[in-house]
């Protein structure tokens, strides 16, 4: 008998995304910007602003296939500035089309995923010789929880999201644990006096389980159609 999962909660979205468009070197490129403003603490492996910090925005920017700039953080900072993002934030990039991301919600937790999987493999793979320039890839995960997490729980949440991503890839029939350039950003309310701060976000904790289910469904939703077949 298949497991029964909680019905995703309806209501206003945490991750209200702005869709941006620009032209670089004659190519039309797109980006997603989430700017919830102050009061959010994030943990992520983002190219720009990665780590653990209070952040006011997250930018997921599409770049051209064969991207060759050597200053991606500066590039993302310029794009965020041009979009009017203020304060500290995180910036991710991908060669995948970001216009139709995968989305999922579970018990108040939300995830948005963009996925390119043309360059994929296993994390613990034997070192191989070069076989030419790789094609585009990158699975970028942005997730938000409507509760406060300790810094340790934020790190735990990044692990949980990554495990859920791998589970989705395997269920989709892909022979990989991800791509070499995957990134994750998890956002939670910044702790405030008098509010509960959750110390755990593993997949069997209350909020970690919701996060895992949301990311799992969002990754499946984001995978290109041939990968889902």
C-alpha positions as CSV (number, residue, x, y, z in Angstrom):
1,X,0.0,0.0,0.0
2,X,1.5,3.4,-0.9
3,X,2.3,5.8,1.9
4,X,-0.3,8.5,2.5
5,X,1.3,12.0,2.5
6,X,-0.2,15.0,4.1
7,X,-2.2,17.3,1.8
8,X,-0.1,20.3,0.9
9,X,-1.3,23.4,2.7
10,X,-3.0,26.1,0.6
11,X,-2.9,29.8,1.2
12,X,-0.4,32.6,0.4
13,X,3.0,31.4,-0.8
14,X,6.1,32.1,1.1
15,X,8.2,32.0,-2.1
16,X,6.7,34.8,-4.1
17,X,9.0,35.0,-7.1
18,X,9.7,37.9,-9.4
19,X,10.5,36.8,-13.0
20,X,13.3,38.9,-14.6
21,X,14.5,39.1,-18.2
22,X,17.7,40.5,-19.6
23,X,19.8,40.4,-22.8
24,X,23.5,39.5,-22.6
25,X,25.7,39.2,-25.7
26,X,22.6,39.1,-27.8
27,X,21.0,36.2,-25.8
28,X,17.8,36.5,-23.9
29,X,18.2,35.2,-20.4
30,X,16.0,34.9,-17.4
31,X,16.2,35.0,-13.6
32,X,14.0,34.4,-10.5
33,X,14.2,36.8,-7.6
34,X,12.8,36.2,-4.1
35,X,13.0,39.2,-1.8
36,X,11.0,38.6,1.4
37,X,12.9,41.4,3.1
38,X,14.4,41.4,6.6
39,X,13.7,38.8,9.2
40,X,15.1,35.7,7.4
41,X,18.2,33.6,8.2
42,X,19.5,31.5,5.4
43,X,22.1,28.7,4.9
44,X,23.3,27.9,1.4
45,X,26.1,27.0,-1.0
46,X,25.3,30.0,-3.2
47,X,28.1,31.4,-5.5
48,X,27.3,34.9,-4.0
49,X,26.7,35.2,-0.3
50,X,26.8,31.6,0.6
51,X,27.2,30.4,4.2
52,X,24.9,31.2,7.1
53,X,23.6,34.8,7.4
54,X,20.6,37.0,7.7
55,X,19.6,37.7,4.1
56,X,16.8,39.7,2.4
57,X,16.8,38.1,-1.1
58,X,17.8,35.2,-3.2
59,X,18.5,35.4,-7.0
60,X,18.6,32.4,-9.3
61,X,20.0,33.6,-12.6
62,X,20.2,31.8,-15.9
63,X,23.5,32.2,-17.7
64,X,24.6,31.3,-21.2
65,X,25.6,27.8,-22.0
66,X,29.4,27.6,-22.0
67,X,29.6,30.4,-19.4
68,X,33.2,31.6,-19.2
69,X,33.3,34.6,-16.8
70,X,35.7,34.2,-14.0
71,X,33.9,36.5,-11.6
72,X,30.5,34.9,-11.1
73,X,29.9,36.5,-7.7
74,X,30.5,40.0,-9.1
75,X,28.2,39.1,-12.0
76,X,25.4,38.0,-9.7
77,X,25.9,41.1,-7.5
78,X,25.5,43.3,-10.5
79,X,22.3,41.5,-11.6
80,X,20.8,41.8,-8.1
81,X,21.7,45.5,-8.0
82,X,20.1,46.1,-11.4
83,X,16.9,44.3,-10.1
84,X,16.7,46.6,-7.1
85,X,17.6,44.0,-4.5
86,X,18.9,45.7,-1.3
87,X,20.9,44.4,1.6
88,X,22.7,41.1,1.8
89,X,21.4,38.2,-0.2
90,X,22.4,35.0,-2.0
91,X,22.9,34.5,-5.7
92,X,22.8,31.2,-7.6
93,X,23.3,30.6,-11.3
94,X,22.5,27.9,-13.8
95,X,22.5,27.3,-17.5
96,X,19.0,25.7,-17.2
97,X,15.9,27.7,-18.2
98,X,14.4,29.1,-15.0
99,X,11.1,30.3,-16.4
100,X,9.1,27.3,-15.3
101,X,10.6,26.0,-12.0
102,X,9.3,23.0,-10.1
103,X,7.3,24.0,-7.0
104,X,5.9,22.1,-4.1
105,X,4.4,22.9,-0.6
106,X,4.0,20.7,2.4
107,X,2.6,21.9,5.8
108,X,3.7,25.5,5.3
109,X,7.2,24.6,3.9
110,X,7.8,25.5,0.3
111,X,10.5,24.6,-2.3
112,X,11.3,26.0,-5.7
113,X,13.7,24.0,-8.0
114,X,15.3,24.7,-11.3
115,X,17.0,21.7,-12.9
116,X,19.4,21.0,-15.7
117,X,20.7,17.4,-15.7
118,X,22.7,17.1,-18.9
119,X,25.9,16.9,-16.9
120,X,25.3,14.5,-14.0
121,X,27.1,11.8,-12.1
122,X,27.8,10.3,-8.7
123,X,29.4,12.3,-5.9
124,X,31.9,9.6,-5.0
125,X,33.1,8.8,-8.5
126,X,36.6,7.7,-9.5
127,X,38.6,10.5,-10.9
128,X,38.4,10.4,-14.7
129,X,40.5,12.1,-17.4
130,X,39.1,15.1,-19.3
131,X,36.9,14.3,-22.3
132,X,36.2,17.8,-23.5
133,X,34.1,20.6,-22.2
134,X,31.0,19.5,-20.3
135,X,27.5,20.7,-21.2
136,X,25.3,22.7,-19.0
137,X,23.8,21.5,-15.8
138,X,22.8,22.5,-12.3
139,X,20.0,21.7,-9.9
140,X,19.3,24.8,-7.8
141,X,17.1,24.4,-4.7
142,X,15.5,27.2,-2.8
143,X,13.4,26.2,0.2
144,X,11.6,28.3,2.9
145,X,10.2,27.3,6.3
146,X,7.8,29.5,8.3
147,X,9.6,28.8,11.6
148,X,12.9,29.8,13.2
149,X,15.8,27.3,13.1
150,X,19.0,27.2,15.0
151,X,22.2,27.5,12.8
152,X,22.8,23.8,13.4
153,X,19.3,23.0,12.2
154,X,19.8,25.2,9.1
155,X,22.8,23.0,8.2
156,X,20.7,20.0,8.9
157,X,18.1,21.3,6.6
158,X,20.6,21.7,3.8
159,X,21.5,18.0,4.2
160,X,17.8,17.0,4.3
161,X,17.1,18.9,1.1
162,X,20.1,17.3,-0.6
163,X,19.0,13.8,0.5
164,X,15.5,14.5,-0.9
165,X,17.0,15.7,-4.2
166,X,18.9,12.5,-4.6
167,X,15.8,10.4,-3.8
168,X,13.9,12.2,-6.5
169,X,16.7,11.7,-9.1
170,X,16.8,8.0,-8.4
171,X,13.0,7.7,-8.5
172,X,13.1,9.5,-11.9
173,X,15.4,6.8,-13.2
174,X,18.5,9.0,-13.4
175,X,21.9,7.4,-12.7
176,X,23.3,10.1,-10.6
177,X,23.3,11.9,-7.2
178,X,23.2,15.3,-8.9
179,X,25.4,17.5,-11.1
180,X,28.8,19.0,-10.2
181,X,27.4,22.5,-9.8
182,X,24.3,21.9,-7.7
183,X,23.4,24.5,-5.1
184,X,21.0,24.7,-2.1
185,X,19.6,27.6,-0.2
186,X,17.3,27.1,2.9
187,X,15.6,30.0,4.5
188,X,13.9,30.2,7.9
189,X,12.7,32.9,10.1
190,X,15.5,34.6,12.1
191,X,15.3,33.7,15.8
192,X,13.6,36.4,17.9
193,X,13.1,36.7,21.7
194,X,10.1,34.9,22.8
195,X,9.7,32.7,19.7
196,X,10.4,28.9,19.5
197,X,13.7,28.0,17.8
198,X,13.7,24.5,16.3
199,X,17.0,22.7,16.9
200,X,16.5,19.8,14.4
201,X,15.7,19.6,10.7
202,X,16.5,16.1,9.8
203,X,14.1,14.1,7.7
204,X,12.3,12.5,10.7
205,X,11.8,15.8,12.5
206,X,8.5,17.7,12.1
207,X,9.9,20.5,9.9
208,X,12.6,18.5,8.2
209,X,10.1,15.9,7.1
210,X,8.0,18.6,5.5
211,X,11.0,20.1,3.9
212,X,12.1,16.7,2.5
213,X,8.7,16.1,1.0
214,X,8.5,19.6,-0.6
215,X,12.0,19.4,-2.1
216,X,11.3,15.8,-3.3
217,X,8.2,16.8,-5.2
218,X,9.7,20.1,-6.5
219,X,12.7,18.3,-8.0
220,X,10.5,15.8,-9.7
221,X,8.4,18.7,-11.0
222,X,11.5,20.5,-12.3
223,X,13.2,17.7,-14.1
224,X,13.1,18.0,-17.9
225,X,10.3,15.9,-19.5
226,X,12.6,13.2,-20.9
227,X,14.1,12.7,-17.5
228,X,10.7,12.2,-16.0
229,X,9.5,9.7,-18.6
